Amino acid sequence: MAIRRVVPNVQSEAVGESRDFYGLLGFEEVMNLGWVMTLASPSSPTAQVSFFTSDRTAPVVPDMSVEVDDVDAAYAVMRENGAEIVHPLQDEEWGVRRFFVRDPNGRVVNVLGHR
């Protein structure tokens, strides 16, 4: 299984202000679903940060997102090793397949793959 990118997720009520602030560092908005916005570096597109007001289809806002090349394999590995699944594996309407798992530090990780 290969990692494609890792994105820190920030829960925020100041999404517009965050876009403006991180824009000063060169980030540009690449996705905005109203409840989640992702900024990326134009020169290094996998350098990203996301801002969440909430998560529309999950019980919590994840602390970070890890995109992998085979999300089904990642899910199987986590379940086989007894990891706490916070949000089950499912296809989302915006084109990703994902699940949430809790790490040993209590952080929630959104593991995803694009369909």
Jmol script that loads the backbone (N, CA, C; Angstrom):
load data "model"
ATOM      1  N   MET A   1       0.851  -1.173   0.000  1.00  0.00           N
ATOM      2  CA  MET A   1       0.000   0.000   0.000  1.00  0.00           C
ATOM      3  C   MET A   1       0.897   1.236   0.000  1.00  0.00           C
ATOM      4  N   ALA A   2       0.593   2.170  -0.863  1.00  0.00           N
ATOM      5  CA  ALA A   2       1.388   3.387  -0.982  1.00  0.00           C
ATOM      6  C   ALA A   2       0.600   4.601  -0.489  1.00  0.00           C
ATOM      7  N   ILE A   3       1.307   5.500   0.193  1.00  0.00           N
ATOM      8  CA  ILE A   3       0.714   6.760   0.640  1.00  0.00           C
ATOM      9  C   ILE A   3       0.867   7.767  -0.489  1.00  0.00           C
ATOM     10  N   ARG A   4      -0.236   8.442  -0.806  1.00  0.00           N
ATOM     11  CA  ARG A   4      -0.207   9.462  -1.860  1.00  0.00           C
ATOM     12  C   ARG A   4      -0.027  10.869  -1.309  1.00  0.00           C
ATOM     13  N   ARG A   5      -0.632  11.143  -0.135  1.00  0.00           N
ATOM     14  CA  ARG A   5      -0.482  12.455   0.502  1.00  0.00           C
ATOM     15  C   ARG A   5      -0.996  12.374   1.927  1.00  0.00           C
ATOM     16  N   VAL A   6      -0.536  13.295   2.752  1.00  0.00           N
ATOM     17  CA  VAL A   6      -0.999  13.442   4.127  1.00  0.00           C
ATOM     18  C   VAL A   6      -1.391  14.900   4.298  1.00  0.00           C
ATOM     19  N   VAL A   7      -2.594  15.129   4.853  1.00  0.00           N
ATOM     20  CA  VAL A   7      -3.133  16.484   4.961  1.00  0.00           C
ATOM     21  C   VAL A   7      -3.564  16.748   6.405  1.00  0.00           C
ATOM     22  N   PRO A   8      -3.016  17.788   7.062  1.00  0.00           N
ATOM     23  CA  PRO A   8      -3.548  18.160   8.368  1.00  0.00           C
ATOM     24  C   PRO A   8      -4.939  18.771   8.197  1.00  0.00           C
ATOM     25  N   ASN A   9      -5.830  18.443   9.126  1.00  0.00           N
ATOM     26  CA  ASN A   9      -7.191  18.968   9.116  1.00  0.00           C
ATOM     27  C   ASN A   9      -7.367  19.871  10.328  1.00  0.00           C
ATOM     28  N   VAL A  10      -7.911  21.056  10.113  1.00  0.00           N
ATOM     29  CA  VAL A  10      -8.109  22.036  11.177  1.00  0.00           C
ATOM     30  C   VAL A  10      -9.599  22.306  11.298  1.00  0.00           C
ATOM     31  N   GLN A  11     -10.158  22.084  12.500  1.00  0.00           N
ATOM     32  CA  GLN A  11     -11.554  22.452  12.724  1.00  0.00           C
ATOM     33  C   GLN A  11     -11.589  23.954  12.920  1.00  0.00           C
ATOM     34  N   SER A  12     -12.473  24.644  12.180  1.00  0.00           N
ATOM     35  CA  SER A  12     -12.435  26.103  12.163  1.00  0.00           C
ATOM     36  C   SER A  12     -13.803  26.699  11.878  1.00  0.00           C
ATOM     37  N   GLU A  13     -14.064  27.805  12.492  1.00  0.00           N
ATOM     38  CA  GLU A  13     -15.233  28.616  12.157  1.00  0.00           C
ATOM     39  C   GLU A  13     -14.791  29.845  11.357  1.00  0.00           C
ATOM     40  N   ALA A  14     -13.495  29.942  11.075  1.00  0.00           N
ATOM     41  CA  ALA A  14     -12.927  31.081  10.349  1.00  0.00           C
ATOM     42  C   ALA A  14     -12.313  30.596   9.038  1.00  0.00           C
ATOM     43  N   VAL A  15     -13.101  29.905   8.238  1.00  0.00           N
ATOM     44  CA  VAL A  15     -12.585  29.292   7.012  1.00  0.00           C
ATOM     45  C   VAL A  15     -12.120  30.355   6.017  1.00  0.00           C
ATOM     46  N   GLY A  16     -12.926  31.374   5.784  1.00  0.00           N
ATOM     47  CA  GLY A  16     -12.539  32.435   4.852  1.00  0.00           C
ATOM     48  C   GLY A  16     -11.287  33.162   5.292  1.00  0.00           C
ATOM     49  N   GLU A  17     -11.212  33.457   6.579  1.00  0.00           N
ATOM     50  CA  GLU A  17     -10.034  34.119   7.114  1.00  0.00           C
ATOM     51  C   GLU A  17      -8.801  33.221   7.005  1.00  0.00           C
ATOM     52  N   SER A  18      -8.999  31.927   7.202  1.00  0.00           N
ATOM     53  CA  SER A  18      -7.891  30.973   7.066  1.00  0.00           C
ATOM     54  C   SER A  18      -7.394  30.927   5.625  1.00  0.00           C
ATOM     55  N   ARG A  19      -8.324  30.939   4.663  1.00  0.00           N
ATOM     56  CA  ARG A  19      -7.932  30.962   3.243  1.00  0.00           C
ATOM     57  C   ARG A  19      -7.081  32.192   2.958  1.00  0.00           C
ATOM     58  N   ASP A  20      -7.515  33.342   3.464  1.00  0.00           N
ATOM     59  CA  ASP A  20      -6.771  34.580   3.230  1.00  0.00           C
ATOM     60  C   ASP A  20      -5.387  34.532   3.892  1.00  0.00           C
ATOM     61  N   PHE A  21      -5.340  34.058   5.131  1.00  0.00           N
ATOM     62  CA  PHE A  21      -4.080  33.992   5.863  1.00  0.00           C
ATOM     63  C   PHE A  21      -3.083  33.062   5.169  1.00  0.00           C
ATOM     64  N   TYR A  22      -3.505  31.829   4.864  1.00  0.00           N
ATOM     65  CA  TYR A  22      -2.597  30.864   4.233  1.00  0.00           C
ATOM     66  C   TYR A  22      -2.305  31.239   2.784  1.00  0.00           C
ATOM     67  N   GLY A  23      -3.155  32.049   2.190  1.00  0.00           N
ATOM     68  CA  GLY A  23      -2.866  32.587   0.868  1.00  0.00           C
ATOM     69  C   GLY A  23      -1.628  33.461   0.874  1.00  0.00           C
ATOM     70  N   LEU A  24      -1.371  34.119   2.019  1.00  0.00           N
ATOM     71  CA  LEU A  24      -0.169  34.929   2.150  1.00  0.00           C
ATOM     72  C   LEU A  24       1.096  34.077   2.042  1.00  0.00           C
ATOM     73  N   LEU A  25       0.970  32.773   2.356  1.00  0.00           N
ATOM     74  CA  LEU A  25       2.103  31.846   2.243  1.00  0.00           C
ATOM     75  C   LEU A  25       2.150  31.163   0.880  1.00  0.00           C
ATOM     76  N   GLY A  26       1.180  31.471   0.018  1.00  0.00           N
ATOM     77  CA  GLY A  26       1.176  30.908  -1.323  1.00  0.00           C
ATOM     78  C   GLY A  26       0.164  29.807  -1.560  1.00  0.00           C
ATOM     79  N   PHE A  27      -0.612  29.420  -0.539  1.00  0.00           N
ATOM     80  CA  PHE A  27      -1.640  28.391  -0.728  1.00  0.00           C
ATOM     81  C   PHE A  27      -2.801  28.942  -1.542  1.00  0.00           C
ATOM     82  N   GLU A  28      -3.415  28.074  -2.338  1.00  0.00           N
ATOM     83  CA  GLU A  28      -4.602  28.431  -3.119  1.00  0.00           C
ATOM     84  C   GLU A  28      -5.718  27.431  -2.838  1.00  0.00           C
ATOM     85  N   GLU A  29      -6.958  27.914  -2.866  1.00  0.00           N
ATOM     86  CA  GLU A  29      -8.109  27.038  -2.665  1.00  0.00           C
ATOM     87  C   GLU A  29      -8.238  26.076  -3.845  1.00  0.00           C
ATOM     88  N   VAL A  30      -8.298  24.773  -3.531  1.00  0.00           N
ATOM     89  CA  VAL A  30      -8.452  23.760  -4.579  1.00  0.00           C
ATOM     90  C   VAL A  30      -9.749  22.971  -4.440  1.00  0.00           C
ATOM     91  N   MET A  31     -10.410  23.078  -3.281  1.00  0.00           N
ATOM     92  CA  MET A  31     -11.696  22.419  -3.069  1.00  0.00           C
ATOM     93  C   MET A  31     -12.446  23.167  -1.984  1.00  0.00           C
ATOM     94  N   ASN A  32     -13.768  23.330  -2.191  1.00  0.00           N
ATOM     95  CA  ASN A  32     -14.605  23.929  -1.169  1.00  0.00           C
ATOM     96  C   ASN A  32     -15.993  23.334  -1.295  1.00  0.00           C
ATOM     97  N   LEU A  33     -16.376  22.503  -0.305  1.00  0.00           N
ATOM     98  CA  LEU A  33     -17.699  21.879  -0.293  1.00  0.00           C
ATOM     99  C   LEU A  33     -18.648  22.601   0.664  1.00  0.00           C
ATOM    100  N   GLY A  34     -18.232  23.752   1.168  1.00  0.00           N
ATOM    101  CA  GLY A  34     -19.063  24.503   2.097  1.00  0.00           C
ATOM    102  C   GLY A  34     -18.737  24.167   3.543  1.00  0.00           C
ATOM    103  N   TRP A  35     -18.533  22.918   3.861  1.00  0.00           N
ATOM    104  CA  TRP A  35     -18.196  22.481   5.219  1.00  0.00           C
ATOM    105  C   TRP A  35     -16.736  22.053   5.345  1.00  0.00           C
ATOM    106  N   VAL A  36     -16.069  21.880   4.197  1.00  0.00           N
ATOM    107  CA  VAL A  36     -14.637  21.579   4.177  1.00  0.00           C
ATOM    108  C   VAL A  36     -14.003  22.315   3.000  1.00  0.00           C
ATOM    109  N   MET A  37     -12.860  22.938   3.261  1.00  0.00           N
ATOM    110  CA  MET A  37     -12.120  23.643   2.217  1.00  0.00           C
ATOM    111  C   MET A  37     -10.674  23.159   2.275  1.00  0.00           C
ATOM    112  N   THR A  38     -10.103  22.878   1.115  1.00  0.00           N
ATOM    113  CA  THR A  38      -8.708  22.460   1.040  1.00  0.00           C
ATOM    114  C   THR A  38      -7.902  23.489   0.276  1.00  0.00           C
ATOM    115  N   LEU A  39      -6.741  23.818   0.830  1.00  0.00           N
ATOM    116  CA  LEU A  39      -5.785  24.712   0.195  1.00  0.00           C
ATOM    117  C   LEU A  39      -4.572  23.885  -0.200  1.00  0.00           C
ATOM    118  N   ALA A  40      -3.947  24.248  -1.320  1.00  0.00           N
ATOM    119  CA  ALA A  40      -2.759  23.533  -1.780  1.00  0.00           C
ATOM    120  C   ALA A  40      -1.736  24.507  -2.323  1.00  0.00           C
ATOM    121  N   SER A  41      -0.511  24.052  -2.342  1.00  0.00           N
ATOM    122  CA  SER A  41       0.580  24.821  -2.937  1.00  0.00           C
ATOM    123  C   SER A  41       0.567  24.612  -4.443  1.00  0.00           C
ATOM    124  N   PRO A  42       0.544  25.668  -5.243  1.00  0.00           N
ATOM    125  CA  PRO A  42       0.587  25.503  -6.695  1.00  0.00           C
ATOM    126  C   PRO A  42       1.873  24.838  -7.185  1.00  0.00           C
ATOM    127  N   SER A  43       2.979  25.050  -6.472  1.00  0.00           N
ATOM    128  CA  SER A  43       4.253  24.481  -6.901  1.00  0.00           C
ATOM    129  C   SER A  43       4.463  23.050  -6.409  1.00  0.00           C
ATOM    130  N   SER A  44       3.728  22.659  -5.384  1.00  0.00           N
ATOM    131  CA  SER A  44       3.827  21.308  -4.820  1.00  0.00           C
ATOM    132  C   SER A  44       2.419  20.882  -4.406  1.00  0.00           C
ATOM    133  N   PRO A  45       1.598  20.416  -5.361  1.00  0.00           N
ATOM    134  CA  PRO A  45       0.168  20.201  -5.127  1.00  0.00           C
ATOM    135  C   PRO A  45      -0.205  19.246  -3.997  1.00  0.00           C
ATOM    136  N   THR A  46       0.712  18.369  -3.564  1.00  0.00           N
ATOM    137  CA  THR A  46       0.385  17.483  -2.459  1.00  0.00           C
ATOM    138  C   THR A  46       0.637  18.137  -1.102  1.00  0.00           C
ATOM    139  N   ALA A  47       1.207  19.343  -1.086  1.00  0.00           N
ATOM    140  CA  ALA A  47       1.350  20.115   0.153  1.00  0.00           C
ATOM    141  C   ALA A  47       0.016  20.828   0.374  1.00  0.00           C
ATOM    142  N   GLN A  48      -0.774  20.304   1.310  1.00  0.00           N
ATOM    143  CA  GLN A  48      -2.143  20.772   1.497  1.00  0.00           C
ATOM    144  C   GLN A  48      -2.484  20.925   2.974  1.00  0.00           C
ATOM    145  N   VAL A  49      -3.541  21.693   3.232  1.00  0.00           N
ATOM    146  CA  VAL A  49      -4.160  21.806   4.540  1.00  0.00           C
ATOM    147  C   VAL A  49      -5.663  21.960   4.304  1.00  0.00           C
ATOM    148  N   SER A  50      -6.469  21.297   5.150  1.00  0.00           N
ATOM    149  CA  SER A  50      -7.924  21.394   5.028  1.00  0.00           C
ATOM    150  C   SER A  50      -8.510  22.027   6.283  1.00  0.00           C
ATOM    151  N   PHE A  51      -9.597  22.780   6.100  1.00  0.00           N
ATOM    152  CA  PHE A  51     -10.312  23.441   7.193  1.00  0.00           C
ATOM    153  C   PHE A  51     -11.749  22.944   7.183  1.00  0.00           C
ATOM    154  N   PHE A  52     -12.215  22.442   8.321  1.00  0.00           N
ATOM    155  CA  PHE A  52     -13.552  21.872   8.462  1.00  0.00           C
ATOM    156  C   PHE A  52     -14.379  22.700   9.433  1.00  0.00           C
ATOM    157  N   THR A  53     -15.625  23.001   9.062  1.00  0.00           N
ATOM    158  CA  THR A  53     -16.566  23.518  10.052  1.00  0.00           C
ATOM    159  C   THR A  53     -17.242  22.349  10.755  1.00  0.00           C
ATOM    160  N   SER A  54     -17.369  21.228  10.034  1.00  0.00           N
ATOM    161  CA  SER A  54     -17.917  19.968  10.540  1.00  0.00           C
ATOM    162  C   SER A  54     -17.595  18.923   9.484  1.00  0.00           C
ATOM    163  N   ASP A  55     -18.018  17.680   9.712  1.00  0.00           N
ATOM    164  CA  ASP A  55     -17.917  16.670   8.663  1.00  0.00           C
ATOM    165  C   ASP A  55     -19.333  16.234   8.353  1.00  0.00           C
ATOM    166  N   ARG A  56     -19.758  16.435   7.127  1.00  0.00           N
ATOM    167  CA  ARG A  56     -21.157  16.237   6.756  1.00  0.00           C
ATOM    168  C   ARG A  56     -21.651  14.805   6.915  1.00  0.00           C
ATOM    169  N   THR A  57     -20.791  13.813   6.768  1.00  0.00           N
ATOM    170  CA  THR A  57     -21.266  12.430   6.809  1.00  0.00           C
ATOM    171  C   THR A  57     -20.616  11.588   7.897  1.00  0.00           C
ATOM    172  N   ALA A  58     -19.825  12.203   8.783  1.00  0.00           N
ATOM    173  CA  ALA A  58     -19.141  11.453   9.830  1.00  0.00           C
ATOM    174  C   ALA A  58     -19.394  12.092  11.190  1.00  0.00           C
ATOM    175  N   PRO A  59     -19.186  11.322  12.265  1.00  0.00           N
ATOM    176  CA  PRO A  59     -19.516  11.829  13.601  1.00  0.00           C
ATOM    177  C   PRO A  59     -18.540  12.850  14.168  1.00  0.00           C
ATOM    178  N   VAL A  60     -17.328  12.931  13.621  1.00  0.00           N
ATOM    179  CA  VAL A  60     -16.308  13.851  14.129  1.00  0.00           C
ATOM    180  C   VAL A  60     -15.516  14.426  12.959  1.00  0.00           C
ATOM    181  N   VAL A  61     -14.824  15.529  13.223  1.00  0.00           N
ATOM    182  CA  VAL A  61     -13.878  16.078  12.252  1.00  0.00           C
ATOM    183  C   VAL A  61     -12.550  15.352  12.477  1.00  0.00           C
ATOM    184  N   PRO A  62     -11.982  14.753  11.434  1.00  0.00           N
ATOM    185  CA  PRO A  62     -10.705  14.058  11.614  1.00  0.00           C
ATOM    186  C   PRO A  62      -9.559  15.038  11.817  1.00  0.00           C
ATOM    187  N   ASP A  63      -8.535  14.571  12.514  1.00  0.00           N
ATOM    188  CA  ASP A  63      -7.361  15.404  12.774  1.00  0.00           C
ATOM    189  C   ASP A  63      -6.414  15.468  11.584  1.00  0.00           C
ATOM    190  N   MET A  64      -6.409  14.419  10.777  1.00  0.00           N
ATOM    191  CA  MET A  64      -5.574  14.388   9.584  1.00  0.00           C
ATOM    192  C   MET A  64      -6.179  13.433   8.580  1.00  0.00           C
ATOM    193  N   SER A  65      -5.793  13.605   7.325  1.00  0.00           N
ATOM    194  CA  SER A  65      -6.236  12.716   6.258  1.00  0.00           C
ATOM    195  C   SER A  65      -5.006  12.087   5.617  1.00  0.00           C
ATOM    196  N   VAL A  66      -5.115  10.792   5.330  1.00  0.00           N
ATOM    197  CA  VAL A  66      -4.053  10.065   4.645  1.00  0.00           C
ATOM    198  C   VAL A  66      -4.681   9.418   3.417  1.00  0.00           C
ATOM    199  N   GLU A  67      -4.232   9.857   2.246  1.00  0.00           N
ATOM    200  CA  GLU A  67      -4.713   9.248   1.003  1.00  0.00           C
ATOM    201  C   GLU A  67      -3.785   8.094   0.647  1.00  0.00           C
ATOM    202  N   VAL A  68      -4.378   6.928   0.405  1.00  0.00           N
ATOM    203  CA  VAL A  68      -3.619   5.731   0.046  1.00  0.00           C
ATOM    204  C   VAL A  68      -4.086   5.228  -1.314  1.00  0.00           C
ATOM    205  N   ASP A  69      -3.292   4.357  -1.906  1.00  0.00           N
ATOM    206  CA  ASP A  69      -3.646   3.824  -3.220  1.00  0.00           C
ATOM    207  C   ASP A  69      -4.672   2.696  -3.131  1.00  0.00           C
ATOM    208  N   ASP A  70      -4.848   2.079  -1.950  1.00  0.00           N
ATOM    209  CA  ASP A  70      -5.807   0.978  -1.787  1.00  0.00           C
ATOM    210  C   ASP A  70      -6.476   1.091  -0.424  1.00  0.00           C
ATOM    211  N   VAL A  71      -7.554   1.857  -0.370  1.00  0.00           N
ATOM    212  CA  VAL A  71      -8.235   2.111   0.898  1.00  0.00           C
ATOM    213  C   VAL A  71      -8.879   0.842   1.459  1.00  0.00           C
ATOM    214  N   ASP A  72      -9.306  -0.071   0.607  1.00  0.00           N
ATOM    215  CA  ASP A  72      -9.890  -1.325   1.094  1.00  0.00           C
ATOM    216  C   ASP A  72      -8.843  -2.164   1.819  1.00  0.00           C
ATOM    217  N   ALA A  73      -7.632  -2.208   1.286  1.00  0.00           N
ATOM    218  CA  ALA A  73      -6.548  -2.946   1.942  1.00  0.00           C
ATOM    219  C   ALA A  73      -6.197  -2.293   3.275  1.00  0.00           C
ATOM    220  N   ALA A  74      -6.148  -0.962   3.315  1.00  0.00           N
ATOM    221  CA  ALA A  74      -5.854  -0.252   4.561  1.00  0.00           C
ATOM    222  C   ALA A  74      -6.915  -0.549   5.613  1.00  0.00           C
ATOM    223  N   TYR A  75      -8.172  -0.576   5.206  1.00  0.00           N
ATOM    224  CA  TYR A  75      -9.269  -0.874   6.124  1.00  0.00           C
ATOM    225  C   TYR A  75      -9.117  -2.288   6.681  1.00  0.00           C
ATOM    226  N   ALA A  76      -8.815  -3.236   5.810  1.00  0.00           N
ATOM    227  CA  ALA A  76      -8.647  -4.626   6.241  1.00  0.00           C
ATOM    228  C   ALA A  76      -7.503  -4.751   7.248  1.00  0.00           C
ATOM    229  N   VAL A  77      -6.383  -4.081   6.992  1.00  0.00           N
ATOM    230  CA  VAL A  77      -5.236  -4.131   7.902  1.00  0.00           C
ATOM    231  C   VAL A  77      -5.613  -3.561   9.264  1.00  0.00           C
ATOM    232  N   MET A  78      -6.300  -2.436   9.272  1.00  0.00           N
ATOM    233  CA  MET A  78      -6.688  -1.813  10.542  1.00  0.00           C
ATOM    234  C   MET A  78      -7.632  -2.715  11.331  1.00  0.00           C
ATOM    235  N   ARG A  79      -8.610  -3.284  10.671  1.00  0.00           N
ATOM    236  CA  ARG A  79      -9.565  -4.176  11.359  1.00  0.00           C
ATOM    237  C   ARG A  79      -8.870  -5.430  11.888  1.00  0.00           C
ATOM    238  N   GLU A  80      -8.005  -6.026  11.056  1.00  0.00           N
ATOM    239  CA  GLU A  80      -7.291  -7.249  11.466  1.00  0.00           C
ATOM    240  C   GLU A  80      -6.395  -7.010  12.676  1.00  0.00           C
ATOM    241  N   ASN A  81      -5.923  -5.781  12.840  1.00  0.00           N
ATOM    242  CA  ASN A  81      -5.031  -5.454  13.946  1.00  0.00           C
ATOM    243  C   ASN A  81      -5.741  -4.810  15.129  1.00  0.00           C
ATOM    244  N   GLY A  82      -7.069  -4.806  15.103  1.00  0.00           N
ATOM    245  CA  GLY A  82      -7.850  -4.348  16.243  1.00  0.00           C
ATOM    246  C   GLY A  82      -7.930  -2.853  16.438  1.00  0.00           C
ATOM    247  N   ALA A  83      -7.622  -2.080  15.415  1.00  0.00           N
ATOM    248  CA  ALA A  83      -7.715  -0.621  15.543  1.00  0.00           C
ATOM    249  C   ALA A  83      -9.176  -0.199  15.712  1.00  0.00           C
ATOM    250  N   GLU A  84      -9.383   0.895  16.430  1.00  0.00           N
ATOM    251  CA  GLU A  84     -10.739   1.410  16.630  1.00  0.00           C
ATOM    252  C   GLU A  84     -11.211   2.154  15.375  1.00  0.00           C
ATOM    253  N   ILE A  85     -12.223   1.614  14.742  1.00  0.00           N
ATOM    254  CA  ILE A  85     -12.830   2.250  13.576  1.00  0.00           C
ATOM    255  C   ILE A  85     -13.855   3.256  14.097  1.00  0.00           C
ATOM    256  N   VAL A  86     -13.661   4.522  13.778  1.00  0.00           N
ATOM    257  CA  VAL A  86     -14.527   5.605  14.252  1.00  0.00           C
ATOM    258  C   VAL A  86     -15.667   5.841  13.274  1.00  0.00           C
ATOM    259  N   HIS A  87     -15.411   5.627  12.003  1.00  0.00           N
ATOM    260  CA  HIS A  87     -16.393   5.832  10.927  1.00  0.00           C
ATOM    261  C   HIS A  87     -16.146   4.728   9.905  1.00  0.00           C
ATOM    262  N   PRO A  88     -17.175   3.955   9.550  1.00  0.00           N
ATOM    263  CA  PRO A  88     -16.959   2.794   8.689  1.00  0.00           C
ATOM    264  C   PRO A  88     -16.580   3.156   7.254  1.00  0.00           C
ATOM    265  N   LEU A  89     -15.987   2.200   6.573  1.00  0.00           N
ATOM    266  CA  LEU A  89     -15.618   2.355   5.176  1.00  0.00           C
ATOM    267  C   LEU A  89     -16.865   2.600   4.346  1.00  0.00           C
ATOM    268  N   GLN A  90     -16.842   3.665   3.560  1.00  0.00           N
ATOM    269  CA  GLN A  90     -17.987   3.962   2.693  1.00  0.00           C
ATOM    270  C   GLN A  90     -17.573   4.874   1.556  1.00  0.00           C
ATOM    271  N   ASP A  91     -18.366   4.825   0.493  1.00  0.00           N
ATOM    272  CA  ASP A  91     -18.194   5.712  -0.655  1.00  0.00           C
ATOM    273  C   ASP A  91     -18.931   7.010  -0.365  1.00  0.00           C
ATOM    274  N   GLU A  92     -18.274   8.128  -0.652  1.00  0.00           N
ATOM    275  CA  GLU A  92     -18.874   9.442  -0.436  1.00  0.00           C
ATOM    276  C   GLU A  92     -19.242  10.060  -1.781  1.00  0.00           C
ATOM    277  N   GLU A  93     -20.250  10.897  -1.781  1.00  0.00           N
ATOM    278  CA  GLU A  93     -20.779  11.477  -3.027  1.00  0.00           C
ATOM    279  C   GLU A  93     -19.789  12.392  -3.737  1.00  0.00           C
ATOM    280  N   TRP A  94     -18.745  12.867  -3.031  1.00  0.00           N
ATOM    281  CA  TRP A  94     -17.775  13.755  -3.668  1.00  0.00           C
ATOM    282  C   TRP A  94     -16.585  12.985  -4.259  1.00  0.00           C
ATOM    283  N   GLY A  95     -16.727  11.670  -4.390  1.00  0.00           N
ATOM    284  CA  GLY A  95     -15.751  10.902  -5.157  1.00  0.00           C
ATOM    285  C   GLY A  95     -14.645  10.213  -4.392  1.00  0.00           C
ATOM    286  N   VAL A  96     -14.779  10.101  -3.072  1.00  0.00           N
ATOM    287  CA  VAL A  96     -13.781   9.364  -2.311  1.00  0.00           C
ATOM    288  C   VAL A  96     -14.424   8.168  -1.613  1.00  0.00           C
ATOM    289  N   ARG A  97     -13.602   7.199  -1.289  1.00  0.00           N
ATOM    290  CA  ARG A  97     -13.983   6.063  -0.447  1.00  0.00           C
ATOM    291  C   ARG A  97     -13.119   6.229   0.788  1.00  0.00           C
ATOM    292  N   ARG A  98     -13.716   6.181   1.996  1.00  0.00           N
ATOM    293  CA  ARG A  98     -12.946   6.509   3.187  1.00  0.00           C
ATOM    294  C   ARG A  98     -13.483   5.819   4.428  1.00  0.00           C
ATOM    295  N   PHE A  99     -12.633   5.821   5.454  1.00  0.00           N
ATOM    296  CA  PHE A  99     -13.011   5.416   6.809  1.00  0.00           C
ATOM    297  C   PHE A  99     -12.174   6.227   7.777  1.00  0.00           C
ATOM    298  N   PHE A 100     -12.610   6.286   9.040  1.00  0.00           N
ATOM    299  CA  PHE A 100     -11.862   6.974  10.090  1.00  0.00           C
ATOM    300  C   PHE A 100     -11.389   5.927  11.087  1.00  0.00           C
ATOM    301  N   VAL A 101     -10.166   6.094  11.568  1.00  0.00           N
ATOM    302  CA  VAL A 101      -9.591   5.204  12.577  1.00  0.00           C
ATOM    303  C   VAL A 101      -8.908   6.069  13.638  1.00  0.00           C
ATOM    304  N   ARG A 102      -8.913   5.587  14.891  1.00  0.00           N
ATOM    305  CA  ARG A 102      -8.270   6.336  15.976  1.00  0.00           C
ATOM    306  C   ARG A 102      -6.842   5.818  16.158  1.00  0.00           C
ATOM    307  N   ASP A 103      -5.875   6.745  16.229  1.00  0.00           N
ATOM    308  CA  ASP A 103      -4.479   6.340  16.427  1.00  0.00           C
ATOM    309  C   ASP A 103      -4.193   6.171  17.925  1.00  0.00           C
ATOM    310  N   PRO A 104      -3.013   5.689  18.313  1.00  0.00           N
ATOM    311  CA  PRO A 104      -2.702   5.469  19.731  1.00  0.00           C
ATOM    312  C   PRO A 104      -2.714   6.737  20.579  1.00  0.00           C
ATOM    313  N   ASN A 105      -2.655   7.911  19.944  1.00  0.00           N
ATOM    314  CA  ASN A 105      -2.684   9.181  20.667  1.00  0.00           C
ATOM    315  C   ASN A 105      -4.089   9.743  20.818  1.00  0.00           C
ATOM    316  N   GLY A 106      -5.076   8.999  20.311  1.00  0.00           N
ATOM    317  CA  GLY A 106      -6.454   9.470  20.375  1.00  0.00           C
ATOM    318  C   GLY A 106      -6.864  10.317  19.190  1.00  0.00           C
ATOM    319  N   ARG A 107      -5.962  10.543  18.249  1.00  0.00           N
ATOM    320  CA  ARG A 107      -6.263  11.354  17.056  1.00  0.00           C
ATOM    321  C   ARG A 107      -7.056  10.529  16.051  1.00  0.00           C
ATOM    322  N   VAL A 108      -7.973  11.197  15.370  1.00  0.00           N
ATOM    323  CA  VAL A 108      -8.788  10.529  14.364  1.00  0.00           C
ATOM    324  C   VAL A 108      -8.176  10.772  12.980  1.00  0.00           C
ATOM    325  N   VAL A 109      -7.925   9.671  12.272  1.00  0.00           N
ATOM    326  CA  VAL A 109      -7.303   9.722  10.965  1.00  0.00           C
ATOM    327  C   VAL A 109      -8.333   9.313   9.908  1.00  0.00           C
ATOM    328  N   ASN A 110      -8.525  10.171   8.929  1.00  0.00           N
ATOM    329  CA  ASN A 110      -9.383   9.920   7.780  1.00  0.00           C
ATOM    330  C   ASN A 110      -8.511   9.230   6.724  1.00  0.00           C
ATOM    331  N   VAL A 111      -8.758   7.950   6.468  1.00  0.00           N
ATOM    332  CA  VAL A 111      -7.996   7.210   5.468  1.00  0.00           C
ATOM    333  C   VAL A 111      -8.868   7.129   4.224  1.00  0.00           C
ATOM    334  N   LEU A 112      -8.343   7.586   3.089  1.00  0.00           N
ATOM    335  CA  LEU A 112      -9.180   7.706   1.904  1.00  0.00           C
ATOM    336  C   LEU A 112      -8.454   7.317   0.631  1.00  0.00           C
ATOM    337  N   GLY A 113      -9.257   7.063  -0.379  1.00  0.00           N
ATOM    338  CA  GLY A 113      -8.775   6.868  -1.736  1.00  0.00           C
ATOM    339  C   GLY A 113      -9.782   7.478  -2.673  1.00  0.00           C
ATOM    340  N   HIS A 114      -9.311   8.005  -3.773  1.00  0.00           N
ATOM    341  CA  HIS A 114     -10.237   8.552  -4.780  1.00  0.00           C
ATOM    342  C   HIS A 114     -10.752   7.423  -5.652  1.00  0.00           C
ATOM    343  N   ARG A 115     -12.036   7.480  -5.971  1.00  0.00           N
ATOM    344  CA  ARG A 115     -12.642   6.458  -6.837  1.00  0.00           C
ATOM    345  C   ARG A 115     -12.405   6.801  -8.273  1.00  0.00           C
TER     346      ARG A 115
END
end "model"
wireframe off; spacefill off
backbone 0.3
color backbone group
